[in-house]
């Protein structure tokens, strides 16, 4: 079985293989989308195919929507030319169940695929045609957080961005430059309203996208490259909106075990494609079952009825509360806990850690006992149910090939949000005692133990990349597992750094306790496990 429209006509072979097919007329969908495009998405990677494309397919299957999605890729054109068009813009979504089974669905909601290549006249002309259409409601994005960056480390505009400012809409050739040029094309061809919706996993993502596009609009209007009204158009939310969103779904690289299961049922399009930009793509995409998409309901030209596919539309403030719930309490702190202690205890898969009774009890205690009393409750999602799903379904999923080593990257940049906000909430509470926190400090102490680069069996390991590792390693250089040292002298410069922890741990009343835990963790071989058991026995 191959991903081609002609092959889909033989429904019996797909049904026999347990693969669900689109339940709508793809040709009619393509024709309707060509005539009245409503949704174009930038970023043709796995998260798009596994999530937004599947959401729209559900609406098409139900007859709620008649048009599909147009996908545009602006970073790696080979994805379109090698992984989309040769298979008629079809893909296979493999949903990875926590019980070890898979669900297989052919995704056919894409009407067409385009490169955001100004030098490809056919594709660029089609993009302009789409952006000029009054029917266009939503332009969405999964281009990663750095895709919105237009400045260098020193805060000045990158050279390619500065060149775009001078070239104007007709010559801009960076990713955001071309997007801004297409927005200008829409402005000069009727100025119909539209929503630009970032679906990237970063805080206040709509503001990041707005800042990037707005910088172009300002530069072009100031230097006469664009009509004066363009800036007002971009900055008027009744014309162009930039909603915030929160997205949560894991779509790892195609897994070999999944590939084998597909081949056994007769599906032959399983070969990975590695582009010249080192992008890994395959005709199938595997993803966890859990998914969340919360979007600020700010669409000046209407929108697809995605609430019928489980998307939650709400106010901007609620989007932020959902994000804080996830990042500060219900998911990210638990991931960091498993990353630190997983590395120390020799694990290489996050899912395997959930077979360890001590680690399960540790994350349950941090989530339920220490986090939930001060969680930001968004109202539209239950924080407890969210943690339940994380601990019972998502993290234990055997198909999830995530590693504690990957999650441990850049931990110094994460602790202030993932744990510091909870500490601050305890300090601000008149009913809670910050000194009742015993296991969040254990993660902070464990992280310093992790930075020594030896596990609980005293085997050396490579510390994951972190911008502060060199500085911190120098401060910990005199510490050896099994040897006595002046723990306070070593840790005071670290634990007092509010930039790392969100608070000065000593001023918060947690410094001395965290030092004591660290001293236990470095007592000798096996001390990490012993320390966990000792403290967890008190819960």
N, C-alpha and C positions, 0 to 999 in steps of 0.2 A: 504494500500500500504506500502510495506517495501522496504528498500534499499538492494536489492539482485539482482544479475544478472538474476536469474530465473524470478523474478517479472517484470523486465524491458521488457521481451518478450511480455507482455500484454500491448502493446502501447496504446490501446484505453482508459484504465482507467487513465493513466497518462495524456493523451491529454485532457480528460474530466475534470481533476483536474487543467488544465492549467499549467502543469509542463513539461518543455522542457527536452528532453532526449538527450544523446550523439548521434551524427549523424555518428559515425564511428564504425567499427568492433572492439570491445574491445579485443576479443580473438586474432585477428591479431596484434593489437597494443601491447598486452602483449608479444606475441611471438617475435615480432621485437625488443622490448625493452630488452628482455632476451638475444637475440642474439647480439645486438649492443646497449648497454646502452649509452645514450648521456647526460642525466641530472639526477643528484641525489640531493635531497634537504634535508637539516638537519633542523628539527623543524617542528613538525606535528600539530601546533596550528591553530587557526582560520584564522589568516592572510594568512597562506599558502593556506588553502583550498579555501578561498574567492578570492585570487588574483593570485599568480603564477599558481596554478592548473587550474584556470579558463582561464588564458591566453593561456596555452598549449592546453586546450580543444578547444578553438577557432581555433587554428592552425590545430588540428586534424580534426575538423568538416569541415574545408576548404580543407583538403587534402594536406596542405602545409608541415606538419610533419607527420611522420609515427610512431614515438616512443613516449611513454608517460614519465611521471616522476616517479622516484623511491623516496619514502619518507622514511627518517630515523629519528627516535626520540631518542635523547641521554640523555634527562633529566627525562622524565616520561614514562617508558615503557608501563604502563597501557593504555596510549592513543592508542597505536598500538593494544594491545591485547584485549581491550574492546570496542574501538570506531572505529577501522578501519577494522580489519580482520573479525569480525562477520558480517559486512555488505559489504563484498567483495570489500573493499577499495573504496566504493562509498560514496558520501555525497550529501546533498541538499544545494545548495546556494540560500539564500533568499535575494534578492536585495531590499533594503528599499528605496522607492521613497519619495521624499519630499511632494508629493501630498497625501500621506497616503495609497498608493497602494503598492503591492509587486510583484516582478517578481521571479518565481521559476524555478530553473534549477538543474537537477541531474548532478553532476560533476563525470565524469568517466575517467579522464585523468591519473589516477594513475595506474601504471603497477604492483606495489607491494609495500608493506610496511614492514619496518625492524626496529628492535631495535638495537641501537648502544651498544650492550651488549656483551662484550668480552666472557662472560660465557655462552652465547647462541651460541653454536658451529655452528649451521646451519645459523643463521643470520650473524655471524661474517665472516664465510667463504664466504657468498654471498657478503658481503661488500668488502672483499678482491678481489673477482672475478670482481666486478664492477670497483674498482680502478685500477685493472691491465689491463682493457680493453682500447685499443688504441682509441676506438670510444668515450670514455667519454670526453665531452667538457666542462661541467659546473657542479660545485658543489656549490650550493647556500645555504644560511642560513637565518633563522629567529629564532634566539635563544636568543634575547634580548641583550642589550649592555653589561650587566654584564656577559653574557655567554663567552665573550672574555677575561675577567679579569683572570689573573693568579697570581696576587700579592695581598698581604694583605694591610691593611691601612697604614702600615709603609713602604710600597714599596718593601718589601722582598717577595720572592716567597712563595706561600702558601705551607703548608706541603705536600698536596697531589701532587702538581706540583713538588716539590723537590724530592718526592719519585719516580715520573715518570721519572725524569731526571736520577735517579740511575737505575731504572728498564729497561730503554731503550724501543725501539719500541715493543719488544715482551711482555712487561709487563705493559706498561702505561695504566692507567685505569680511568683517569679524562676525561672529555668531549674533551677538546682540545688535551689532550695527545693521545686519541684514533684517533682523526682526523689526528694528526701529524704522528701517526703510519701507518695509511692508506696511507698517502702521501708518506711515506718511502716505503711502499709496492709497490706503483706505480713506484717509482724511481728504485727499485731493480728488477722490472718486465717490463723493457723496457723504463722507464723514458719518457713516452709520455707526451706532454704538456697538461695543463689543466688550467681553470680559476676557482678561488675560490672567489665567489661573495657574499659578505654580503649584505643582503636586510633589515638589521635592521635599525630602525629609529634613527640613531646617526651620528654625524658629522664625516666625514672622516672614514667611517666604514671599508673600505678596508684596511686602515692603521692599524686599531685596530686588525683586523683578521691577517694581516701579522705579526705584532709584536708578537702575541701570538704563531703562528706556527713557526716563525723564532727563538724564544727563545728556543723552543724544538730542532730545527735543530742544533743550536749552541751548546747547552748542550750535545746533543748526539754525535756530531762529535768531540767535545773537550774531552769527556771522553771515546771515543772509542766504543760507543754503536751503532754508525752508520758509514757507509762509508764516507770518506772525501768529496766525491762529492755531498752528499745530501744537504749540506748547500748551495753550489753553485747552485744547482738545484732549491731550494726554493727561492733563492735571484735573480734568472735570470727571468725577466718578460717574456722572450720569451719561458720559460719553464713553470713557474707557475706565473700567474698574480693574482692580488688582486684588481680588479676594485672598484672604489667608486660608490655608488649609492644613490639615494634619493627616498624614498618610502613614499606614502601618501595615506592612505585609513583607514577608521575607521571600525573595526569589533568588536562591543560590544558583551557582553555575550548574549546568546540566550534570546530573549525577550518574556515574557508571552503572550503579545498580538499577536506576530507572531506565537507562538506555537498554540494558539487558532485558528487562521486563517488556519493553516496547517491541524489541526485536522478536521476542518469543511469541508475541501475539500477531506478528506479521507486518508490523510497521517498520519500514525500511529507511525512512529519512531520519537517521539518528546521528549522522556524522557531525562533529564539531567543525565550525569554521572559525579560523583565527585570521583576522584581517591584518593588514600591514600596520595598523595602529594598535595591534595587540588586543583587539576586542574579541572576546569569546562569545560566539553566538551559535545556535543550533536551530534546526527546524522545530524543535520542541523546547518548551520552557517549563521548568518545574518550580512549584511554589507551595508554600504552606497553605493550609486551609483557612486559617484565621486571616481576617482582613478588616481594616477600618479606614474609612475616608470621611472626614468631616470638613465641610467647606462653608465659608462665610457666604451667605445667600445674597450676593451682590452681582446681579446679572442684568445690565441695562437693556439688553436686547433679547431677553428670554434665555432659556437653557433647556437641554435635554431633561427628561423626567427621571433623573437618576435616583431620586428617592425611592423609586420602585425597584431599584437594584441594591438597596441597602445603604446608599450614601446619605449621610446626615447633613442637612442644610440648616444653618443656625446663624447666630450673631457672631461678630468678630471676637467679642469677649469670651464667648463659650468655646470657640476654637482654641483660644489661648489656654483656657482652663483644661481642656482635653489634653493639650500638649504638656502642660505642667503635670497633670496627673500621670501621664506616661513617663515623662523624662525624670521627674523628681521622686516618684514613688513606685509606680506599678510595673515598670519594665526595665528601664535603663539601670537603676541602682542594683537590681537583681542580676543583670548581665555582668556588671562590673564586679560584683561579689563573686560570681562564678568564675570570672576571668582570673582574678587575683588568686583565689584559693585553688582553682583548677590547675593553674600553672605550678603552684607550690606542691600540689599533691600528684603531679605527673600525668594529668589528663590531657588528651589531645582532641576530644570532642565534647562540646557542651552537653549534648544529649546523654553521654555516658555519665556525666556528673550527677544527673538526676536519678541514678541508681545508687548513689552514695547517701546513706541516711543522714550523715552529719551535714552534708552540703544542702540537702533538701530542707532539713530543719533550720539551717542558717538562713537561707533565703526566705523561708516562710516567716521566721521571726522578724527579719528586717522588713519584709513587706507588710505583714498583717499586724504585728505587735508594735513596731516602732514607726512605720510609715503611715498606716491608715488613720491613726488619731489626728494627723495634721494634713491629710491628703487634700489637694484641691479637687473638690467634687464638682464636675462639670454639669451634673444634673441629667444630661442625656445619655450618660454611660455610668454603670455601676463600677466604682473603683475595685470593690471586692471581687466582683465577677471577672473583671479584667485580670486581676492577679491570679484568680482561680485558673483562668484559661492559660495564662503564661506558665504557671507552675505545673499544671496537670496535663496540658495538651501541647503547647507550643515548644517549650524548651526540651521536653523529653522526646520529641519527634525524632525517630531514628534516621529519617531521611535528611534531616538538617545537618549538613556537614560543617557547621560553624565551629570554630575553635576558640578556646580561651585565649590562645596566643594572639589571635586577630583582635578580639574584643579588648585585650589589654593595651592595645596601641593608644598612645596619647592620653593615658589615664590622668596625667597631671592637669589636663585641660578639661576633664570631665567631673572631677570630684566636687568642685564647688557647687555645681548644679545638681548632681545626682544625690549628694548627701548634705551639702552645706545648707540648702534651702530647708531641709527638714530640721536641722539643728537650729536654724534661725526661727523657725516656727515654734519650736519648743521654748526657746528663749523668750519669745513674745507672748507665750501663753501664761495665763494666770493660774491654770489648772494642772499643767504638766511640768514635771521636773526634768530639766535637760540631763541631769545626772542619772536618770533612769535609762538613758540610752547606753546599751552595753555592746551591741553588735555592729552598729554603724562605726563606732570607734575601732572595733575589731577589724573591719575592712580597711580602715585607714592605717592601722598598725600593720596589717597584713600586706598592704601595698608597699610599705617601707621594707618589710621583710622580703617581698618579691624583688625589690630593686637590688638586692644582694646577688641575684643571679644564680642561686643554688636552690634546689628543691628540698623537700622534707627528708629525702634519702641522701642529701648532700651531693647530688649529681648536678653539675653545672648546666645551665640553660641560657639561651640568648634572650635577653630582655627585649620586649617588643619596642619598636620605634616610639620615641617620645621626645618632644622638643626640649624638655627639662632634664632628660636623663643624665647628661654629662655633668651638669651642675649638682644634681642630687647624688649621683654616684660618688662625686668627690667628697661630699659631706658625710657619706656613709662608708668611706674608704677604710676607716679603722675598725669597722665592725666585722667580726668573724663569728659564724655560728659555732656555739660551744665554748666561746671564750668570753670572759667578763669584760665589760667596758662601761664607761660613764654614759649610760643611756640618755640622761637628761642633756648632757653637753652636746651629744650627737644630734638629738632630735629637736631640741628647742628651736634652732634656726629654721627647721622644717615645719614643725607643728604650729609655729606662731605666724606662718605665712598665710594670711587670709586670701591672697590671690589664688592659692592652691585649694584650700579647704572651704572657702567661702566665709570663714570666720577664723579668728585666732583661737585655736583650740584651748589654750590656757585661759584666755579671757572668758571663753564659753564654759569653763569649768570641766573640760574633758581632757586637758593635756596630760595630767598626771596619770589618769586611768589608762589612756592610750599608750603612754610610755610603759606602764606596767605590763600591758598585753604584749607589746613588742618584746620586752625582756623575756617573757615566757616563750614567745615564738622563736627566739634565737638561742634557747637554752641548749640545744643539741639536736642530734639526729632524731626524727620522729616528734619533735616538739610542736610542730604545727598541728598534727593530728591530736596530740595530747591536749593542747590548749583548746582546740575546738570542743573536744569531748567534755573537758572540765567545765567550760562556760555553758555549753548547751545543756548540760545535766541540771542546771539551775532553772531552766525555762519550764 
